[in-house]
């Protein structure tokens, strides 16, 4: 059986719309989740929206 790579969650900075890859958080048992960065590398904003929800995001 071949391994299917998991897609990394992507986040959009609500302030400047820069894309960020989610940070993998590893849990016991080998599972993991992705979290947005603590701040934007471009504008230092702290509000992120998951890419899948971006089209529905309203300020």
N, C-alpha and C positions, 0 to 999 in steps of 0.2 A: 504494500500500500504506500503510495507516495504522499509526501507531506504537502499540504496546501498552506501557503503562507497566509497569515492573518493580516488584514488591512489595518494600517495604523489610523487611528481616529485623527482627524484634522480639525483645527479650530481657527476661527477668524477673529481678529481683534476688532471689537465693536467701535473703537475710536479711529483706527487708520486702515482697517480692512487688510492688514497683513496676515498671511497664512502661517500657521505654526503646526508642526507635528506634535501630537500628544506625547507626554512623557509616560513611559511604561512604568507601572507600579506593580511589582511582583508580590504575590501572596503565597502563603503556605499551600502546599499541594501542587505547585507548579502553575497555577492560573495567574492571570494578570489583567489589569485594566489600564486605560489610558486617561490621563488628566491633562487639562490645559496648563500651560506654563503659569508661573506666578505673576509675571509681568511681560509685556510685549518688548521684544528686542529692538523694535523700531521707534516706538513712541512712549514706552514705559506704561501704557495703559494696563488696566487690570481686569477688564471685562472681556470675556471670550464667549463666542457662540459656536457650538459644534457645527461643522460644515453642513451636515445633513439638515440642520434646522435653520440655516442662514437665510434661505428664501422666505421663511415665515417670520424672520426677526423684525420687530418694529421697535424703534426707539421712542 
